[in-house]
């Protein structure tokens, strides 16, 4: 169990993994925010069709393991599409980004919905009585307040997304866990390697937790 040698020899490889892990997680959260926002609006709309679409989407994502979703996106959909487009393939990075984004979107939609529902109904009624349309009321009155309520949960979802990205090494995403497997394959330093990988995750997650705590304090102070 040579920690120093593993740290010295494996660091360049591990840092590549950290970089990809953070990048794919940030992109997934940004895309997930868009998906989650519109899914939230669909669930709050009066349209039964939109409610059904959003409800089924959230139900499927929350009710199935991410690893199964990753296999469907990476192996299943390409096979289906090959029926119409022979030779169609999808790379592991794109499949991972799609899987993470869909997951983040489903959970963020519930975060956004909870934030919007947390705003007193009187806020909307007061805005409407002043002549604001329903759309303007949502954009200018409800959403700014809902975002403040939702920010801590959004940061928490970011943390979850970073940790969940490790699952996607099973479809070849060159993330931190994948790089650890590569290094272990040549060095056989299992304990040292995975202990160091755990420390990398702890550092990244701890930074996000500090940001989350500061945001919460700032928002509480502003309120």
C-alpha positions in Angstrom: 0.0 0.0 0.0 2.3 2.7 -1.3 0.4 6.0 -0.8 3.2 8.3 -1.8 4.0 6.4 -5.0 0.3 6.2 -5.9 -0.1 9.9 -5.2 3.0 10.8 -7.2 2.4 8.6 -10.2 -1.4 8.7 -10.3 -2.1 12.4 -9.7 -1.8 13.5 -13.4 -4.3 10.8 -14.3 -6.6 11.5 -11.4 -6.7 15.2 -12.1 -7.9 14.5 -15.7 -10.7 12.5 -14.1 -11.5 15.3 -11.7 -11.7 17.8 -14.5 -14.0 15.6 -16.6 -16.2 14.8 -13.6 -16.7 18.5 -12.7 -17.3 19.5 -16.3 -19.8 16.9 -17.1 -21.6 17.6 -13.8 -21.8 21.3 -14.4 -23.1 20.8 -17.9 -25.6 18.2 -16.6 -26.9 20.7 -13.9 -27.2 23.5 -16.4 -29.2 21.3 -18.8 -31.0 19.8 -15.9 -32.1 23.2 -14.7 -33.7 23.9 -18.1 -35.4 20.5 -18.2 -36.5 20.8 -14.5 -37.9 24.4 -15.0 -40.1 23.4 -17.9 -41.1 20.1 -16.3 -42.1 22.1 -13.2 -44.2 24.5 -15.3 -45.8 21.6 -17.0 -46.7 20.0 -13.7 -48.2 23.3 -12.4 -50.1 24.0 -15.6 -53.8 23.4 -16.1 -53.2 21.2 -19.1 -53.8 17.5 -18.3 -51.5 16.5 -21.2 -48.6 18.5 -20.0 -49.1 17.4 -16.4 -49.2 13.8 -17.6 -46.0 14.1 -19.6 -44.1 15.7 -16.8 -45.5 13.3 -14.2 -44.5 10.2 -16.2 -41.0 11.6 -16.8 -40.4 12.3 -13.2 -41.9 8.9 -12.2 -39.7 7.0 -14.6 -36.5 8.8 -13.6 -37.1 8.7 -9.9 -38.3 5.1 -10.0 -35.4 3.5 -11.9 -31.7 3.1 -11.1 -29.3 5.5 -12.9 -27.2 2.6 -14.1 -30.2 1.1 -15.9 -31.0 4.5 -17.5 -27.3 4.7 -18.6 -27.5 1.3 -20.2 -30.7 2.3 -22.0 -29.2 5.5 -23.3 -25.8 4.1 -24.2 -26.8 0.6 -25.5 -30.6 0.6 -25.9 -31.4 3.7 -27.8 -28.6 3.3 -30.4 -29.8 -0.2 -31.1 -33.3 1.1 -31.6 -32.2 4.0 -33.8 -30.0 1.6 -35.9 -33.3 0.2 -37.2 -33.7 3.4 -39.1 -30.2 4.7 -39.3 -27.7 1.8 -39.8 -24.4 2.2 -38.0 -25.7 4.9 -35.6 -23.6 5.1 -32.4 -23.4 7.4 -29.3 -20.2 8.0 -27.4 -19.9 7.4 -23.7 -19.5 11.1 -22.9 -22.7 12.1 -24.7 -24.6 9.2 -23.2 -23.4 10.1 -19.7 -24.3 13.8 -20.1 -27.8 12.8 -21.3 -28.3 10.4 -18.4 -27.1 12.9 -15.8 -29.1 15.7 -17.3 -32.3 13.7 -17.3 -31.7 12.7 -13.7 -30.9 16.2 -12.5 -33.9 17.6 -14.4 -36.4 15.3 -12.7 -35.2 16.1 -9.2 -34.7 19.8 -9.9 -38.3 20.0 -11.2 -39.4 18.9 -7.8 -37.1 21.4 -6.2 -38.5 24.2 -8.4 -42.0 23.2 -7.8 -41.5 23.1 -4.0 -39.9 26.6 -4.2 -42.8 28.0 -6.2 -45.5 26.4 -4.0 -43.7 27.8 -0.9 -44.5 31.3 -2.0 -47.8 32.5 -0.3 -50.7 32.6 -2.7 -51.4 36.2 -1.7 -48.2 37.2 -3.5 -49.7 36.1 -6.8 -53.1 37.6 -6.0 -51.6 41.0 -5.1 -49.5 41.1 -8.4 -52.6 40.2 -10.5 -54.6 42.8 -8.7 -52.0 45.4 -9.8 -52.6 44.5 -13.4 -49.7 42.0 -14.0 -50.4 39.1 -16.4 -50.0 35.6 -15.1 -46.7 35.3 -17.0 -45.3 38.6 -15.7 -46.4 37.7 -12.2 -44.5 34.4 -12.5 -41.3 36.0 -13.9 -41.2 39.2 -11.7 -42.8 38.1 -8.5 -42.9 34.4 -7.9 -39.7 33.1 -9.5 -37.2 35.5 -7.8 -38.5 34.5 -4.4 -38.8 30.8 -5.4 -35.1 30.8 -6.6 -34.0 32.0 -3.1 -35.9 29.1 -1.5 -34.6 26.6 -4.0 -30.8 27.6 -4.2 -29.7 25.4 -1.2 -31.5 22.4 -2.7 -30.0 23.1 -6.1 -26.5 23.1 -4.7 -27.4 19.8 -2.9 -28.5 18.4 -6.3 -25.2 19.5 -7.8 -23.4 17.5 -5.1 -25.5 14.5 -5.8 -24.9 14.8 -9.5 -21.1 14.8 -9.0 -21.3 11.7 -6.8 -23.7 9.9 -9.2 -21.4 10.6 -12.1 -19.1 7.9 -10.7 -21.8 5.3 -11.7 -21.3 6.2 -15.4 -17.8 4.8 -15.5 -19.6 1.5 -16.3 -20.3 2.8 -19.8 -16.8 4.2 -20.3 -17.0 7.8 -19.0 -13.4 8.8 -18.4 -14.2 10.3 -15.0 -12.3 10.0 -11.7 -13.5 6.5 -11.0 -12.6 5.4 -14.5 -9.1 6.8 -14.2 -8.7 5.1 -10.8 -9.6 1.7 -12.5 -7.0 2.4 -15.2 -4.3 3.1 -12.6 -5.2 0.1 -10.4 -5.0 -2.1 -13.5 -1.3 -1.3 -13.9 -0.2 -0.7 -10.3 -2.5 -3.1 -8.3 -2.6 -0.4 -5.5 -6.2 -0.9 -4.7 -6.4 0.5 -1.2 -4.1 3.5 -1.8 -5.8 4.4 -5.1 -9.4 4.3 -4.0 -8.6 6.0 -0.7 -7.0 8.9 -2.6 -10.0 9.0 -5.0 -12.3 9.2 -2.0 -10.2 12.2 -0.8 -10.6 13.9 -4.1 -14.4 13.6 -4.0 -14.4 14.8 -0.4 -12.4 17.9 -1.4 -14.8 18.8 -4.3 -17.9 18.0 -2.3 -16.7 20.0 0.8 -16.1 23.0 -1.4 -19.7 22.8 -2.7 -21.0 22.3 0.9 -19.1 25.5 2.0 -20.7 27.4 -0.9 -24.1 26.0 0.0 -23.8 27.0 3.6 -22.7 30.5 2.7 -25.6 30.9 0.3 -28.0 29.8 3.0 -26.6 32.3 5.5 -26.6 35.1 2.9 -30.2 34.4 2.0 -31.3 34.2 5.6 -29.5 37.5 6.3 -31.2 39.2 3.3 -34.6 38.0 4.4 
